[in-house]
Each structure stands twice: as structure tokens, then as C-alpha cells.
Amino acid sequence: MGKIIAVANQKGGVGKTTTCVNLAASLAATKRKVLLIDLDPQGNATMGSGVDKYGVEHTAYELLVEEKSFDEIVVKNTIGKYDLIAGNGDVTAAEIKLMEFYAREIRLRNALAPIKDQYDYIFIDCPPSLNMLTVNAMSAADSVLVPMQCEYYALEGLTALIDTISKLATMVNPGLTIEGILRTMYDPRNRLSNDVSDQLKQHFGDKVYRTVIPRNIRLAEAPSFGAPAMYYDKTSAGAKAYLALAGEIIRRAEQTSIKQA
């Protein structure tokens, strides 16, 4: 059975899209079947996957609003080896249109239900705000992966996000949990980074991934070439880090399956 993971943080610039694109490619490289949904109107995950957001025929708008069949909308990504539901400015219109619908907060959940088992992992790249798109993502998700920088304001924002996840779990998605907290743009030479990292491990324990994503120029460059880092420069520290994260996620899933057996 597939797992739906919303990648979210109300703070912008923490590496949500970078994580979605590179984690999707890394898991696809391990022969897992992966779908990436770009629910951010900026369409950065779409462009970072090597797909022109201005040229795509269908986007998440059709999935949320027009209820077109999944096969009509999905893009087979030949670069990252994962499937994609693209996003662009049309997704902003979807947020407005959703307000007209009954049960608008579960439109994405209902749309994904028929195809969930076709994939091992479905990642949803959320916009950096708590709007109806993010609510739909978290209503559809089994868990939330939270990328964050190890700095004071990010730690403060994490508290607000955890509260939001808790409220949504109470109201619309009782099974929603925190998949993990990912430290991004990490610089071990920075004392603040180390202090915040220690606080995260103290408060959240094994919810904090052992893998850290370093500050890496190749990760920053890769989107402009329309490719995940592992296809842009597989020897880069960033590409290796996301492959390591994929391995950690797989091991966690296997351990959970053993415990539940």
C-alpha cells in the first residue's frame, strides 16, 4: 500500500521543493514507484523536475477542481524516473475555486484514493503557507515531512506547524502523523546550527532524521538545469545526502512493518 507524504513548512526557503524533487528521484533510483504532486503555484518542483511549467497541458488544478482522470493529468518524468502532477499559476485559481465546493478540504484525498496503491510513495510539495491547498495536502497525507533550517526563527515556526498538524489531525485526518524532521542547509561549523540541532533531537527524538542535508552549491544549481542533483552531479554532497535520506526512510518503513507484523 502506498504512502502519501506531505512536505510542508509554513516558513519559506527551507528546502521543501529541493527535498521533494531530490527525495523523489532518490527513491525512484531504488526501484520504488514514486509520484510527486506540485501543489505550489510557483511550480518550482515542476521546473526542477525538468518539465516546463508554462508548457504543461494539465496541472493539479484539473485534479482538484475538474476531477479529470489521473491518467490524463500525470506526466511521466524521464529525467528523475518518477511520475509528476505539475503545478503552475493555475493552482492559485484552484485554491479560489475550492471555496465553492462542499467537503473542499478532502478533494485531494478523494482524487488520490483510486491510485494510491499504484505507488510506493506519493510526495506533495506544499506552498509555504497554511491555505486550502496545504489543508488538502495534509488531509490526503498519511504523514508530514518537515524540512527546516537550524536557526532560531525556524525553530519557532516549527512549534506553530506542529500545532497546525495536531489540529488538522483532530478535525479532518485522524491518522496524520509527523513522518520526520529534516535538517536542511546544515553547516556544522555554525554554533547556532549545532545548538538548534541538539534542541530538535532533545524534543523530537527519533522523529529527527539522522541524515542532514548540507549547504551545497550543486543542490542550488540543479533546478536551473531541470534535473535532480543526482542527475546533475551524482558525486555532490547534496546528491549523496538525499540518497542517504532515501535509505533511512526505507529502513524506517521496514522497521515499522516488522513491528506491526
C-alpha positions as CSV (number, residue, x, y, z in Angstrom):
1,M,0.0,0.0,0.0
2,G,1.4,3.4,-1.0
3,K,2.3,6.1,1.5
4,I,1.3,9.8,1.0
5,I,3.8,12.3,2.5
6,A,3.1,16.0,2.6
7,V,6.3,18.0,2.6
8,A,5.4,21.2,4.5
9,N,6.6,24.1,6.5
10,Q,4.9,27.4,6.9
11,K,8.2,29.2,6.6
12,G,9.6,29.7,3.1
13,G,13.1,29.0,1.8
14,V,13.7,25.9,4.0
15,G,14.2,23.4,1.2
16,K,10.7,21.9,0.7
17,T,10.9,21.8,-3.1
18,T,14.5,20.7,-3.1
19,T,13.6,17.9,-0.7
20,C,10.6,16.8,-2.8
21,V,12.5,16.6,-6.1
22,N,15.6,15.0,-4.8
23,L,13.9,12.6,-2.5
24,A,11.5,11.5,-5.3
25,A,14.5,10.9,-7.6
26,S,16.5,9.1,-4.9
27,L,13.6,6.7,-4.0
28,A,12.9,6.1,-7.7
29,A,16.5,5.1,-8.1
30,T,16.0,2.4,-5.6
31,K,13.2,1.0,-7.9
32,R,10.4,2.4,-5.8
33,K,7.5,3.8,-7.8
34,V,7.1,7.4,-6.9
35,L,4.6,10.2,-7.7
36,L,5.4,13.9,-7.0
37,I,2.5,16.4,-6.8
38,D,3.4,20.0,-7.2
39,L,0.8,21.9,-5.2
40,D,2.7,25.1,-5.0
41,P,1.5,27.8,-7.6
42,Q,5.2,28.8,-8.1
43,G,5.7,25.5,-9.9
44,N,9.3,25.1,-8.8
45,A,9.0,21.3,-8.3
46,T,7.8,21.1,-11.8
47,M,10.7,23.1,-13.3
48,G,13.1,21.3,-11.0
49,S,11.9,18.0,-12.5
50,G,12.7,19.2,-16.0
51,V,9.2,20.0,-17.0
52,D,8.2,23.4,-18.4
53,K,5.5,24.7,-16.1
54,Y,4.4,27.1,-18.8
55,G,4.0,24.4,-21.4
56,V,2.2,21.7,-19.4
57,E,-1.3,20.8,-20.6
58,H,-2.6,19.7,-17.3
59,T,-1.8,20.6,-13.7
60,A,-3.0,19.9,-10.1
61,Y,-5.9,22.3,-10.9
62,E,-7.6,19.7,-13.0
63,L,-7.1,17.1,-10.3
64,L,-8.6,19.3,-7.6
65,V,-11.3,21.2,-9.5
66,E,-12.3,19.5,-12.7
67,E,-11.8,15.9,-11.5
68,K,-10.2,14.7,-14.7
69,S,-8.9,11.2,-14.7
70,F,-5.4,10.7,-13.2
71,D,-4.1,9.2,-16.5
72,E,-5.0,12.4,-18.3
73,I,-3.0,14.6,-15.9
74,V,0.1,12.6,-14.9
75,V,3.4,13.4,-16.6
76,K,5.9,10.6,-17.0
77,N,9.2,12.2,-15.9
78,T,12.0,10.6,-17.9
79,I,14.8,12.5,-16.1
80,G,14.0,11.7,-12.4
81,K,12.2,8.4,-13.2
82,Y,9.2,9.4,-11.2
83,D,5.7,10.5,-12.1
84,L,4.6,14.1,-11.8
85,I,1.4,16.1,-11.4
86,A,2.6,19.5,-12.5
87,G,1.9,22.9,-10.8
88,N,1.9,26.5,-12.1
89,G,-0.1,29.6,-11.6
90,D,-3.3,27.7,-12.4
91,V,-3.1,26.2,-8.9
92,T,-3.8,29.6,-7.4
93,A,-7.1,29.5,-9.2
94,A,-7.7,26.1,-7.8
95,E,-7.5,27.4,-4.3
96,I,-10.1,30.1,-5.0
97,K,-12.4,27.6,-6.8
98,L,-12.2,25.1,-4.0
99,M,-14.1,27.5,-1.8
100,E,-17.2,26.8,-3.9
101,F,-17.2,23.0,-3.1
102,Y,-18.7,21.0,-0.3
103,A,-16.1,19.0,1.6
104,R,-13.4,21.1,-0.1
105,E,-10.7,20.1,2.4
106,I,-10.7,16.5,1.2
107,R,-10.8,17.0,-2.6
108,L,-7.2,15.8,-3.0
109,R,-7.7,12.8,-0.7
110,N,-10.7,11.7,-2.8
111,A,-8.8,12.2,-6.0
112,L,-5.8,10.1,-4.9
113,A,-7.7,7.3,-3.3
114,P,-8.1,5.3,-6.6
115,I,-4.4,5.5,-7.5
116,K,-2.7,5.4,-4.1
117,D,-1.8,1.7,-4.3
118,Q,-0.1,2.2,-7.6
119,Y,2.8,3.9,-5.9
120,D,5.2,3.2,-3.1
121,Y,5.5,6.9,-2.2
122,I,3.5,10.0,-3.1
123,F,5.1,13.3,-2.2
124,I,3.1,16.5,-2.1
125,D,5.1,19.8,-2.4
126,C,3.0,22.3,-0.3
127,P,3.0,26.1,-0.6
128,P,4.8,28.0,2.2
129,S,1.5,29.0,3.9
130,L,-1.5,27.4,5.6
131,N,-4.1,27.8,2.9
132,M,-6.7,25.5,1.4
133,L,-4.1,23.8,-0.8
134,T,-2.0,22.9,2.3
135,V,-5.1,21.7,4.2
136,N,-5.9,19.5,1.2
137,A,-2.4,18.1,1.2
138,M,-2.4,17.3,4.9
139,S,-6.0,15.9,4.7
140,A,-4.8,13.5,2.0
141,A,-1.4,12.6,3.6
142,D,-0.5,9.8,5.9
143,S,2.3,11.9,7.4
144,V,4.1,15.2,7.1
145,L,7.8,15.5,6.4
146,V,9.1,18.9,7.8
147,P,12.3,20.3,6.3
148,M,13.8,23.1,8.4
149,Q,17.0,25.1,8.8
150,C,18.7,25.0,12.1
151,E,18.1,28.6,13.1
152,Y,16.1,30.3,15.9
153,Y,13.1,31.6,13.8
154,A,12.8,28.2,12.1
155,L,12.5,26.5,15.5
156,E,9.8,29.0,16.4
157,G,7.9,28.3,13.2
158,L,8.2,24.5,13.8
159,T,6.2,24.9,17.0
160,A,3.3,26.6,15.1
161,L,3.5,23.9,12.4
162,I,3.3,21.1,14.9
163,D,0.2,22.8,16.4
164,T,-1.4,23.0,12.9
165,I,-0.7,19.3,12.2
166,S,-2.3,18.4,15.6
167,K,-5.4,20.5,14.8
168,L,-5.8,19.0,11.3
169,A,-5.4,15.5,12.8
170,T,-8.3,16.3,15.2
171,M,-10.6,17.9,12.6
172,V,-10.1,16.1,9.2
173,N,-7.4,13.4,9.3
174,P,-7.1,11.4,12.5
175,G,-4.3,9.2,11.1
176,L,-2.0,12.2,10.3
177,T,1.5,11.9,12.0
178,I,4.9,13.6,11.6
179,E,6.9,11.5,9.2
180,G,10.2,13.2,10.2
181,I,12.0,16.4,10.7
182,L,14.8,17.1,8.2
183,R,17.6,19.4,8.9
184,T,18.5,21.3,5.7
185,M,21.2,23.7,4.6
186,Y,23.2,22.5,7.6
187,D,26.6,23.9,8.4
188,P,28.3,22.0,11.2
189,R,30.8,24.9,11.6
190,N,27.9,27.2,12.7
191,R,27.4,27.1,16.5
192,L,23.7,28.1,16.2
193,S,23.1,25.2,13.8
194,N,24.5,22.7,16.3
195,D,22.6,24.2,19.2
196,V,19.3,24.1,17.3
197,S,20.0,20.6,16.1
198,D,20.6,19.5,19.7
199,Q,17.3,21.0,20.8
200,L,15.4,19.3,18.0
201,K,16.9,15.9,19.0
202,Q,16.1,16.6,22.6
203,H,12.4,17.4,21.9
204,F,11.6,15.2,19.0
205,G,13.9,12.2,19.5
206,D,13.9,9.7,16.6
207,K,11.5,11.9,14.6
208,V,14.6,13.8,13.6
209,Y,16.3,12.1,10.7
210,R,19.9,11.2,11.3
211,T,20.6,12.3,7.7
212,V,21.3,16.1,7.4
213,I,21.3,18.0,4.1
214,P,24.3,20.2,3.9
215,R,24.6,23.6,2.3
216,N,25.7,22.6,-1.2
217,I,26.1,24.7,-4.4
218,R,25.1,21.7,-6.6
219,L,21.7,21.4,-4.9
220,A,21.2,25.1,-5.7
221,E,22.4,24.8,-9.3
222,A,20.5,21.7,-10.3
223,P,17.0,23.2,-10.7
224,S,18.3,25.7,-13.3
225,F,19.3,22.6,-15.3
226,G,15.9,21.0,-14.8
227,A,17.3,17.9,-13.0
228,P,17.5,16.4,-9.5
229,A,21.0,16.8,-8.1
230,M,21.8,13.1,-8.5
231,Y,21.4,13.5,-12.3
232,Y,23.2,16.9,-12.3
233,D,26.2,15.8,-10.2
234,K,25.9,12.4,-8.5
235,T,29.2,12.9,-6.7
236,S,28.0,16.1,-4.9
237,A,27.4,16.2,-1.2
238,G,23.8,17.2,-1.7
239,A,23.0,14.3,-4.0
240,K,24.7,11.8,-1.6
241,A,22.7,13.2,1.3
242,Y,19.4,12.7,-0.4
243,L,20.3,9.2,-1.4
244,A,21.2,8.6,2.3
245,L,17.8,10.1,3.3
246,A,16.0,7.8,0.9
247,G,17.8,4.8,2.5
248,E,16.9,6.0,6.0
249,I,13.2,6.4,5.0
250,I,13.2,2.9,3.6
251,R,14.8,1.4,6.7
252,R,12.3,3.1,8.9
253,A,9.4,1.8,6.9
254,E,10.8,-1.7,7.0
255,Q,11.2,-1.5,10.8
256,T,7.6,-0.3,11.2
257,S,6.3,-3.2,9.1
258,I,8.2,-5.6,11.2
259,K,6.8,-4.1,14.4
260,Q,3.2,-4.3,13.0
261,A,3.6,-7.9,11.8
